[in-house]
């Protein structure tokens, strides 16, 4: 009986690991397809740059330090954050004055794009490719806050162009939020 239970648990473990790997593979594949479609639309000038609906890809976020390139969608619903990084709708667009704020999951089954965001340091680059423009920001502050601190995404100084990246921390727990802020480089 013990052998049967042991073998059953091993098979169950292999199935769970396989499922997680499959989900991560599909998310990565879907993200690459969104990036390719977005870049193709840019080069073919097929983008409506004036109106983005919730769920539309509005750009590509790149952070060289942690080697990520991820599609950036308008909105921060669970559905959006399952496959991409999301843009808080009530914040400015990339390169505009105010605080351009985005959110992403960290170390979850479906979307792990911000898994290594804690490795970003002050002085590192954050790039947003939107339409044909690369918006470059330099990290100038990193902090951990409680989830009720929604003020971190607000625009406090409309004379500055800023970016805020928000994700859960610590990994696998998510009791707090890791906040990475940057300023625009002209």
Secondary structure as UniProt FT lines:
FT   HELIX           2..43
FT   TURN            44..45
FT   TURN            54..55
FT   STRAND          57..63
FT   HELIX           64..66
FT   STRAND          68..74
FT   HELIX           78..81
FT   TURN            82..83
FT   STRAND          85..87
FT   TURN            89..90
FT   TURN            94..95
FT   STRAND          98..103
FT   TURN            113..116
FT   HELIX           117..119
FT   TURN            122..123
FT   STRAND          125..130
FT   TURN            131..132
FT   STRAND          133..146
FT   TURN            147..148
FT   HELIX           150..153
FT   TURN            158..159
FT   STRAND          161..169
FT   TURN            171..173
FT   STRAND          176..185
//
